[in-house]
Amino acid sequence: MKTDPNSQLDRYDRKILDILSKDGRAPVTDIARRVGLSKSPCQARIRKLRDSGVILGFRAVIDPAKLRLEHVAFVEVKLSDTSEKALSAFNTAVQNLPEVEQCHMIAGAFDYLLKIRTTDMKSYRAVLGEKVSALPHVANTSTHVSMEAVKDSVG
């Protein structure tokens, strides 16, 4: 039986994760100093956190405005079929839409919630009409346009 890696995290691991979640490029020497460890044990902990899957990876956080991708819409998607086969087909197909920034299966009045990022309303309408509506088993959609991101954990 595999143990939950989260239950094995001590205060040093949690502090390392806190630092890396805010600055994934922080030097190991800086992290070690801030958590109160020497460099080698700190490196070993970071490697263990990566190897155990607690740290999934590191990436660049891109400013969407610099790419003219400021239009954000949240789309409720209701499927015509919710069998495992239909859900799997939808899940696979939605992975191929670069405009879909997030996709969540929802328990409620609809089946999925998509976060879609485009340049403007015109391009959003094209994505909705030509791509989202063409996904497997999509019965209907409902759009909510974001006016402003008040809190966004990315970045």
C-alpha positions in Angstrom: 0.0 0.0 0.0 1.4 3.4 -1.0 1.6 6.0 1.7 0.3 9.5 1.1 3.4 11.7 0.4 1.5 14.7 1.9 1.4 12.9 5.3 5.2 12.6 5.3 5.8 16.3 4.8 7.5 18.1 7.7 7.9 21.8 8.4 11.1 22.0 6.2 9.3 20.4 3.3 6.3 22.7 3.6 8.5 25.8 3.8 10.5 24.6 0.7 7.2 24.1 -1.1 6.0 27.6 0.0 9.2 29.2 -1.4 9.2 27.3 -4.6 5.5 27.9 -5.3 6.2 31.7 -5.2 9.6 31.5 -6.9 10.4 28.3 -8.8 13.8 29.7 -9.8 15.0 30.4 -6.3 18.6 29.1 -5.9 19.0 26.1 -3.6 21.4 28.1 -1.4 18.8 30.7 -0.8 16.1 28.2 -0.1 18.4 26.3 2.3 19.2 29.5 4.2 15.5 30.5 4.4 14.4 27.1 5.8 17.4 26.7 8.1 19.2 23.8 6.4 22.5 23.4 4.6 22.6 23.1 0.8 22.9 19.3 0.5 20.0 18.3 2.7 17.9 21.0 1.0 18.7 19.6 -2.4 17.9 16.1 -1.3 14.5 17.2 0.0 13.7 19.0 -3.3 14.7 15.9 -5.3 12.5 13.7 -3.0 9.6 16.1 -3.4 10.0 15.9 -7.2 10.5 12.1 -7.2 7.5 11.5 -5.0 5.3 13.7 -7.3 4.6 16.4 -4.8 6.4 18.8 -7.1 5.0 18.3 -10.6 7.4 20.6 -12.4 8.5 24.1 -13.0 7.2 26.5 -15.7 7.3 30.0 -16.9 4.3 32.2 -16.0 3.5 34.2 -19.1 1.6 37.6 -19.0 -1.5 37.0 -21.1 -1.7 40.7 -21.9 1.7 40.6 -23.6 0.2 38.0 -26.0 -3.1 39.9 -26.4 -5.0 37.1 -24.6 -6.9 39.2 -22.2 -10.5 37.9 -23.0 -11.5 35.3 -20.5 -14.7 33.4 -20.6 -16.0 30.6 -18.4 -18.1 28.1 -20.2 -20.6 25.7 -18.7 -20.8 22.6 -20.8 -23.6 20.1 -20.7 -23.1 16.8 -22.4 -25.8 14.7 -24.2 -24.2 11.5 -22.8 -22.3 11.0 -19.5 -21.3 7.4 -19.9 -17.6 6.7 -19.1 -17.0 6.3 -22.8 -18.5 9.7 -23.6 -16.7 11.4 -20.7 -13.4 9.9 -21.8 -14.0 11.1 -25.4 -14.7 14.6 -24.2 -11.7 14.6 -21.9 -9.3 13.5 -24.6 -10.7 16.0 -27.2 -10.6 19.0 -24.9 -6.9 18.5 -24.3 -6.3 19.5 -27.9 -7.8 23.0 -27.7 -5.1 25.4 -26.8 -7.6 28.2 -26.0 -9.0 26.0 -23.1 -6.8 27.0 -20.2 -8.6 24.9 -17.7 -11.2 22.2 -17.8 -13.0 20.9 -14.7 -15.6 18.1 -14.4 -18.4 19.5 -12.2 -21.0 17.9 -10.0 -24.1 20.0 -10.5 -26.4 21.3 -13.2 -23.8 21.0 -15.9 -20.9 18.6 -16.6 -17.8 20.7 -17.3 -16.5 24.2 -16.6 -14.0 25.5 -19.1 -11.8 28.6 -18.8 -11.1 29.9 -22.3 -8.6 32.6 -23.1 -8.7 34.5 -26.4 -7.9 37.9 -27.8 -11.4 39.3 -28.0 -15.1 38.4 -28.2 -14.9 37.7 -31.9 -12.2 35.1 -31.5 -14.0 33.7 -28.5 -17.2 33.2 -30.6 -15.2 31.4 -33.2 -13.6 29.1 -30.6 -17.0 28.4 -29.1 -18.8 27.8 -32.4 -16.1 25.9 -34.2 -14.2 24.1 -31.5 -16.1 23.8 -28.2 -19.4 23.0 -29.7 -17.8 20.4 -31.9 -16.3 18.5 -28.9 -17.8 15.0 -28.5 -21.3 14.8 -26.9 -21.7 18.6 -26.3 -25.4 19.3 -26.0 -25.3 22.9 -24.9 -23.1 25.6 -23.4 -23.5 28.7 -21.4 -20.9 31.5 -21.3 -19.9 33.8 -18.5 -17.4 36.5 -19.5 -14.9 37.7 -16.9 -14.7 41.4 -16.4 -11.7 41.4 -14.2 -9.5 38.8 -12.4 -9.7 39.9 -8.8 -7.5 37.0 -7.6 -5.4 34.7 -9.8 -3.0 32.3 -8.1 -0.9 32.0 -11.2 1.9 34.4 -11.2 
